[in-house]
Amino acid sequence: MKNSHNKKRNVGIVYELLLRYVSDRLVESKSEEAQVALNIIEKYFNESTELYKEFRLFNALAKSTVSSSSVAAAILTEAKNAARRCDVNMLNSEKSKLIKEINYTINDSKFYYRRVPDYTMYANIQTLLNEWRKGDLSNLTNVAIHESRIVECLLSEKECDTIEENVDHDVDRLVVKILTEKFNKKYHNRLNDEQKDIIRTYVFSMTKDNGSSIKSKLNSIKEETVREIDSLSSTTDSDIILEKIKDVKRNIQETNSTEINDTTISKFLLISKLKNELTE
């Protein structure tokens, strides 16, 4: 996409940036800073705003999956009509106020430089919405190009990560996704079900019960792993193996499960992997 695209006035991109800022602050336990961005989302992305109406168009065009070109074409027609019904003056005013509030209340020089995976598609959508609203003055070549790209998007299968199923809150879902991607990369895309559950509990526990759930889960995993190690110890007569098992057991027992952060979670992902191998 051309660098000239104004992402600050792209409601889909700004919304994603706000969510990613929230997720970063929640992971860093900076709940007050996260709340600032959540307040902005609540203020500008509610059903009474033109921003919300445009945001719904973004979701419909970027996240829907259809089975045929005719259905995709029908969606484009409805989206075009909805875009043209928008109060453009009000929409532009709300975007300007949103940008100003972000600049004045979010103290983060890197806010607009976060990576947005769907950036190109959001830029396509915003460009097409802008062209549609020009009516007879629109650039037909640009309209055709961007409509074609969005039809391709509508016809494509959207990826769905099972770790995020049955999660209602957008921020929680995003944090789970980011952390899963982060740890998957570190562990070469081999996270087992329990490891994924550790990440999910980590996210929800730190934002909802101040860490109680994740501490309980980690302690349980520690105890279960120690039991598996004891079971292995009882089945071998090798002094070398017994000595190594003793060291591993001591290290696991000494692993801190009260100070919850990414480093702690990384250690317990390894402990979970060991437990799984011992069980098998």
C-alpha positions as CSV (number, residue, x, y, z in Angstrom):
1,M,0.0,0.0,0.0
2,K,1.2,3.5,-0.7
3,N,2.9,5.3,2.2
4,S,0.6,8.3,1.6
5,H,-2.3,6.4,3.2
6,N,-3.4,8.4,6.3
7,K,-3.7,5.6,8.9
8,K,-4.7,8.2,11.6
9,R,-8.0,8.7,9.8
10,N,-8.5,5.0,9.2
11,V,-11.0,3.9,11.8
12,G,-10.1,0.2,11.4
13,I,-6.4,0.7,11.9
14,V,-6.9,3.1,14.8
15,Y,-9.2,0.7,16.6
16,E,-6.6,-2.1,16.2
17,L,-3.8,0.2,17.4
18,L,-5.9,1.1,20.5
19,L,-6.5,-2.6,21.3
20,R,-2.8,-3.4,20.9
21,Y,-1.9,-0.6,23.1
22,V,-4.4,-1.9,25.7
23,S,-3.0,-5.4,25.5
24,D,0.6,-4.2,25.9
25,R,-0.3,-2.2,29.0
26,L,-2.3,-5.1,30.5
27,V,0.6,-7.5,30.0
28,E,2.9,-5.0,31.7
29,S,0.4,-4.6,34.5
30,K,-0.2,-1.0,33.7
31,S,-3.9,-1.1,34.1
32,E,-4.4,2.6,34.5
33,E,-2.8,3.4,31.2
34,A,-4.8,0.6,29.6
35,Q,-8.0,2.1,31.0
36,V,-7.2,5.4,29.3
37,A,-7.4,3.7,25.9
38,L,-10.4,1.7,26.9
39,N,-12.2,4.9,27.8
40,I,-11.4,6.3,24.3
41,I,-12.8,3.2,22.7
42,E,-16.0,3.4,24.8
43,K,-16.4,7.1,23.9
44,Y,-15.8,7.0,20.2
45,F,-16.9,3.5,19.2
46,N,-20.4,3.4,20.6
47,E,-23.6,3.0,18.6
48,S,-24.4,6.7,18.6
49,T,-21.3,7.7,16.7
50,E,-20.6,7.8,12.9
51,L,-17.2,6.3,13.7
52,Y,-19.0,3.1,15.0
53,K,-21.1,3.0,11.8
54,E,-17.9,3.1,9.7
55,F,-16.2,0.6,12.0
56,R,-19.1,-1.9,11.4
57,L,-18.5,-1.5,7.7
58,F,-14.8,-2.4,8.2
59,N,-15.7,-5.5,10.1
60,A,-18.2,-6.6,7.5
61,L,-15.8,-6.2,4.7
62,A,-12.6,-7.4,6.4
63,K,-13.8,-10.3,8.5
64,S,-16.8,-11.8,6.7
65,T,-16.4,-15.0,4.6
66,V,-18.8,-15.7,1.8
67,S,-19.1,-18.7,-0.6
68,S,-19.7,-17.0,-3.9
69,S,-18.9,-13.9,-5.9
70,S,-22.5,-13.0,-6.2
71,V,-22.9,-12.8,-2.4
72,A,-19.7,-10.7,-2.2
73,A,-21.0,-8.3,-4.8
74,A,-24.3,-8.0,-2.8
75,I,-22.3,-7.2,0.3
76,L,-20.3,-4.5,-1.6
77,T,-23.6,-2.9,-2.8
78,E,-25.0,-2.8,0.7
79,A,-21.7,-1.4,2.1
80,K,-21.7,1.3,-0.6
81,N,-25.2,2.4,0.2
82,A,-24.4,2.5,3.9
83,A,-21.2,4.4,3.3
84,R,-23.0,7.1,1.3
85,R,-25.7,7.4,4.0
86,C,-23.0,8.4,6.5
87,D,-22.8,12.0,7.8
88,V,-19.4,12.7,6.4
89,N,-19.0,16.0,8.2
90,M,-19.8,14.4,11.5
91,L,-17.5,11.5,10.8
92,N,-14.6,13.7,9.9
93,S,-15.2,15.8,13.0
94,E,-15.2,12.6,15.2
95,K,-12.0,11.4,13.6
96,S,-10.3,14.7,14.3
97,K,-11.4,14.6,17.9
98,L,-10.3,11.0,18.3
99,I,-6.8,11.8,16.9
100,K,-6.5,14.8,19.2
101,E,-7.5,12.8,22.3
102,I,-5.1,10.0,21.4
103,N,-2.3,12.5,21.0
104,Y,-3.1,14.3,24.3
105,T,-4.0,11.3,26.6
106,I,-1.9,8.4,25.4
107,N,1.8,9.0,26.3
108,D,3.4,6.6,23.8
109,S,5.5,7.9,20.9
110,K,5.3,4.4,19.3
111,F,1.5,4.3,19.3
112,Y,1.1,4.7,15.5
113,Y,4.0,2.5,14.7
114,R,2.6,-0.8,16.0
115,R,2.2,-3.5,13.5
116,V,-1.4,-4.2,12.3
117,P,-1.6,-7.5,10.5
118,D,-4.6,-6.4,8.4
119,Y,-3.1,-3.0,7.6
120,T,-3.2,-3.4,3.8
121,M,-6.8,-4.6,3.7
122,Y,-7.9,-1.8,6.1
123,A,-6.2,0.7,3.8
124,N,-8.0,-0.8,0.8
125,I,-11.3,-0.5,2.6
126,Q,-10.8,3.1,3.7
127,T,-9.8,4.1,0.2
128,L,-12.8,2.4,-1.3
129,L,-15.2,4.0,1.3
130,N,-13.7,7.4,0.5
131,E,-14.1,6.8,-3.3
132,W,-17.7,5.6,-2.9
133,R,-18.6,8.8,-1.0
134,K,-17.4,10.9,-3.9
135,G,-20.3,9.6,-6.0
136,D,-19.9,10.7,-9.7
137,L,-16.6,12.3,-8.9
138,S,-15.0,9.0,-7.8
139,N,-12.0,7.5,-9.7
140,L,-13.6,4.5,-11.4
141,T,-10.2,2.8,-11.9
142,N,-9.4,3.0,-8.2
143,V,-12.9,1.8,-7.3
144,A,-12.6,-1.3,-9.5
145,I,-9.1,-2.1,-8.1
146,H,-10.2,-1.9,-4.5
147,E,-13.5,-3.6,-5.0
148,S,-11.7,-6.5,-6.6
149,R,-9.3,-6.8,-3.6
150,I,-12.1,-6.7,-1.1
151,V,-14.1,-9.4,-3.0
152,E,-11.0,-11.6,-2.8
153,C,-10.9,-11.0,0.9
154,L,-14.6,-11.9,1.3
155,L,-14.1,-15.1,-0.6
156,S,-11.0,-16.1,1.4
157,E,-11.1,-18.4,4.5
158,K,-10.4,-16.5,7.7
159,E,-8.0,-18.2,10.1
160,C,-9.5,-19.1,13.5
161,D,-7.3,-20.0,16.5
162,T,-9.1,-22.5,18.7
163,I,-7.4,-21.0,21.8
164,E,-9.6,-17.9,21.3
165,E,-13.0,-19.7,20.9
166,N,-15.8,-18.7,23.3
167,V,-14.0,-15.5,24.3
168,D,-16.3,-12.4,24.2
169,H,-14.1,-9.5,25.1
170,D,-12.1,-8.1,22.2
171,V,-9.2,-7.0,24.4
172,D,-8.8,-10.4,26.1
173,R,-9.0,-12.1,22.8
174,L,-6.3,-9.9,21.3
175,V,-4.0,-10.4,24.3
176,V,-4.4,-14.2,24.0
177,K,-3.6,-14.0,20.3
178,I,-0.5,-11.9,20.8
179,L,0.9,-14.0,23.6
180,T,0.1,-17.2,21.8
181,E,1.9,-16.0,18.7
182,K,4.8,-14.8,20.9
183,F,5.2,-18.1,22.8
184,N,4.5,-20.2,19.7
185,K,7.4,-18.5,17.9
186,K,9.7,-19.2,20.9
187,Y,8.6,-22.9,21.1
188,H,8.5,-23.5,17.4
189,N,4.7,-23.8,17.1
190,R,4.6,-26.8,19.4
191,L,2.4,-25.7,22.3
192,N,0.3,-28.5,23.7
193,D,-3.2,-28.0,25.0
194,E,-2.1,-27.4,28.6
195,Q,0.5,-24.8,27.5
196,K,-2.2,-23.0,25.6
197,D,-4.4,-23.2,28.6
198,I,-1.6,-21.6,30.7
199,I,-1.5,-18.6,28.4
200,R,-5.2,-18.2,28.3
201,T,-5.5,-18.4,32.1
202,Y,-2.5,-16.0,32.4
203,V,-4.3,-13.4,30.3
204,F,-7.8,-13.6,32.0
205,S,-6.5,-14.1,35.5
206,M,-4.2,-11.0,35.4
207,T,-7.1,-8.8,34.2
208,K,-10.0,-10.3,36.2
209,D,-8.8,-11.9,39.5
210,N,-5.4,-10.3,40.1
211,G,-3.5,-13.4,39.3
212,S,-5.3,-15.9,41.6
213,S,-6.3,-18.4,38.9
214,I,-2.9,-18.5,37.1
215,K,-1.0,-18.9,40.5
216,S,-3.3,-21.8,41.4
217,K,-2.8,-23.4,37.9
218,L,1.0,-23.1,38.1
219,N,1.1,-24.6,41.6
220,S,-1.0,-27.5,40.4
221,I,1.3,-28.1,37.4
222,K,4.3,-27.9,39.7
223,E,2.8,-30.5,42.1
224,E,1.7,-32.8,39.3
225,T,5.2,-32.7,37.7
226,V,6.9,-33.5,40.9
227,R,4.6,-36.5,41.4
228,E,5.5,-37.7,37.9
229,I,9.2,-37.3,38.7
230,D,8.8,-39.2,41.9
231,S,7.1,-42.0,40.0
232,L,9.9,-42.1,37.5
233,S,12.5,-42.3,40.4
234,S,10.8,-45.3,41.8
235,T,11.2,-47.2,38.5
236,T,14.9,-46.8,37.9
237,D,18.1,-48.1,39.7
238,S,20.5,-45.9,37.8
239,D,22.4,-43.6,40.1
240,I,23.2,-41.2,37.3
241,I,19.5,-40.9,36.3
242,L,18.5,-40.6,39.9
243,E,20.9,-37.8,40.5
244,K,19.8,-35.9,37.4
245,I,16.1,-36.4,38.4
246,K,16.9,-35.0,41.9
247,D,18.3,-31.8,40.4
248,V,15.3,-31.4,38.1
249,K,12.9,-31.9,40.9
250,R,14.7,-29.4,43.1
251,N,14.7,-26.8,40.3
252,I,11.0,-27.3,39.7
253,Q,10.2,-27.0,43.4
254,E,12.2,-23.8,43.6
255,T,10.5,-22.2,40.6
256,N,8.7,-19.1,41.8
257,S,4.9,-19.2,40.9
258,T,4.0,-16.1,42.8
259,E,5.7,-13.5,40.7
260,I,3.6,-13.7,37.5
261,N,5.2,-12.3,34.3
262,D,6.3,-13.6,30.9
263,T,9.5,-15.1,32.3
264,T,7.5,-17.1,34.9
265,I,5.1,-18.3,32.2
266,S,8.0,-19.3,29.9
267,K,9.4,-21.5,32.7
268,F,6.1,-23.2,33.4
269,L,5.5,-23.8,29.7
270,L,8.8,-25.9,29.9
271,I,7.7,-27.6,33.1
272,S,4.3,-28.4,31.4
273,K,6.2,-29.9,28.4
274,L,8.3,-32.0,30.8
275,K,5.2,-33.2,32.7
276,N,3.6,-34.1,29.4
277,E,6.6,-36.1,28.3
278,L,6.8,-37.9,31.6
279,T,3.1,-38.8,31.4
280,E,3.5,-40.2,27.9
